[in-house]
Amino acid sequence: QQILEFSPVVYVDGHFMLYHGRSDTLQGYYPQKRLAMHGREYFFVHDTNRLPVYATISDGYRKMKHYIVDVDEKLREIYGCEEKQLLEIFDRGGYSKEFCVNIAEKIRFICWRSDARTVPRIAEWRQVEVEHQGNNYGEGKKRTFYAWEREAEFTVEKKEAKFREVWIKKDNHVSPALTNDFELSLEQVVQALTRRWGSQENMFKELKDHGIDRIHSYR
C-alpha cells in the first residue's frame, strides 16, 4: 500500500501455459484443446497505468473462474480497500449468469458472458469510439463499436442479483457482456471491456523469453 498507487479499475487476464517437458503424458494429449490433461494458467492483474500488481498460478489445472474470488481478496489486501471498491475487468473467455450471480454481492465487475446465445432484436445501436493499445508501448488506435443495453435480474438457487446486459457489436460480430456496475455510462463500460492493454500483452511476450509459458514436468 505504500508502494502502489490505488487503481479504481484493475484488469485480470490469464496466460495459458503449454506442456514442453520430457515426462510421459496420456496418449492423445493435445494441450491447446486441453484434452486428456489440462494445461495451467497464470492470472495477471494490471492497474489503470498498465503496471502489473499481482499474479497467481492455477494449482489444480482449473480455469480462471475458480480463482476470481481469491484474486479479489488478494487485490483488496494489496490496496487496503473494501468489497466492490475496485472495478474488476475479466478479460479471458466468458462467464455464465450462475457464476456472475454468485460473485455479484462481493465483487464489482465487467465480463463477457458465455451463456447468451440469442441477440435481442434491437431498435437502435449507440456508436462508441474506443482507443485500443497496439503491440508497442504508447501506440493507440481508434476503433468504432456499437452497443446497446438493458437491465436484467437473475436468480440462482434463491440468490438474486441485478445486472446490466450489454451487447457490443464490431462489424458483423456481436458479443454479450454483464456488469453489476450501474454508475458507469454505456460508453465507459464498452471502453473498459474492449480496450486492449499494449503493455500487458507486451509483458506476456517478454515473459515467454524466460520460459514462463511452459510447463516443464507433470511428475
C-alpha positions, -999 to 999 in steps of 0.1 A, spaced: 0 0 0 30 23 5 44 15 -30 14 11 -53 -10 40 -61 -46 30 -57 -62 19 -90 -100 22 -92 -100 -3 -122 -80 -35 -125 -76 -59 -154 -74 -96 -148 -61 -117 -177 -50 -153 -180 -19 -166 -197 -22 -203 -208 9 -225 -204 16 -255 -227 35 -286 -218 71 -287 -230 86 -312 -207 100 -347 -213 79 -369 -189 52 -391 -204 17 -378 -208 -15 -397 -215 -20 -410 -250 -37 -385 -273 -28 -355 -252 -34 -322 -272 -25 -292 -249 -42 -265 -270 -76 -283 -267 -69 -293 -231 -77 -329 -238 -66 -358 -215 -46 -334 -193 -53 -297 -186 -27 -270 -191 -22 -244 -163 -26 -207 -163 -10 -177 -148 -35 -150 -139 -20 -115 -141 -36 -83 -127 -27 -48 -141 -38 -14 -129 -50 15 -150 -14 26 -155 -6 -8 -171 15 -18 -141 14 -55 -132 4 -56 -95 -4 -92 -88 -1 -127 -103 -10 -162 -93 -9 -196 -109 -36 -222 -111 -28 -251 -87 -54 -276 -99 -53 -272 -137 -87 -254 -135 -100 -224 -154 -98 -188 -143 -133 -186 -129 -123 -208 -99 -97 -183 -88 -116 -150 -92 -127 -147 -56 -92 -154 -43 -77 -129 -67 -103 -103 -55 -93 -109 -18 -56 -105 -26 -62 -73 -45 -82 -58 -17 -54 -67 7 -29 -51 -17 -49 -18 -20 -64 -18 15 -99 -13 2 -134 -26 9 -156 -51 -11 -167 -37 -45 -145 -7 -43 -125 -20 -72 -139 -24 -106 -125 -57 -120 -124 -64 -157 -122 -101 -165 -105 -104 -199 -105 -141 -205 -133 -160 -222 -169 -157 -209 -188 -164 -177 -222 -178 -170 -250 -160 -153 -248 -185 -124 -211 -176 -118 -219 -139 -121 -248 -141 -96 -225 -159 -71 -198 -132 -71 -221 -102 -76 -225 -95 -39 -188 -91 -32 -172 -81 -65 -180 -52 -89 -170 -64 -123 -175 -63 -161 -171 -95 -181 -180 -113 -213 -210 -136 -210 -208 -172 -221 -245 -183 -220 -263 -157 -240 -269 -172 -274 -296 -151 -289 -291 -114 -298 -322 -94 -289 -340 -75 -316 -325 -41 -310 -341 -10 -324 -311 13 -321 -274 9 -315 -252 35 -299 -219 43 -315 -189 41 -292 -153 52 -300 -126 33 -282 -88 38 -282 -70 4 -282 -34 -1 -273 -13 -17 -300 16 -41 -298 40 -13 -289 41 8 -258 22 41 -262 7 30 -296 -30 37 -297 -56 31 -324 -92 44 -326 -118 18 -331 -156 21 -335 -180 -1 -317 -218 -1 -314 -236 -10 -281 -270 -15 -266 -280 -24 -230 -309 -34 -208 -313 -43 -171 -317 -79 -161 -323 -98 -129 -311 -134 -125 -320 -159 -98 -297 -189 -90 -307 -212 -61 -328 -184 -45 -299 -160 -48 -308 -129 -68 -287 -102 -85 -293 -73 -108 -271 -66 -138 -268 -46 -170 -268 -68 -200 -246 -51 -226 -244 -61 -263 -213 -50 -282 -210 -51 -320 -179 -48 -341 -186 -51 -378 -209 -82 -380 -197 -98 -347 -219 -93 -317 -208 -102 -281 -228 -102 -249 -214 -88 -216 -226 -84 -180 -218 -59 -153 -231 -51 -119 -218 -15 -121 -247 9 -125 -227 41 -123 -206 40 -155 -221 52 -187 -226 26 -215 -196 42 -234 -174 37 -203 -184 0 -199 -176 -7 -236 -143 11 -234 -133 -7 -202 -141 -41 -215 -129 -39 -251 -96 -19 -246 -65 -40 -251 -36 -30 -229 -5 -30 -250 19 -32 -221 0 -62 -207 4 -82 -239 40 -70 -243 47 -82 -208 35 -117 -218 58 -117 -248 87 -107 -226 79 -134 -201 80 -160 -228 117 -153 -233 121 -167 -198 100 -198 -204 71 -187 -181 46 -200 -206 59 -236 -203 50 -265 -180 83 -284 -176 70 -316 -159 38 -334 -150 56 -356 -125 
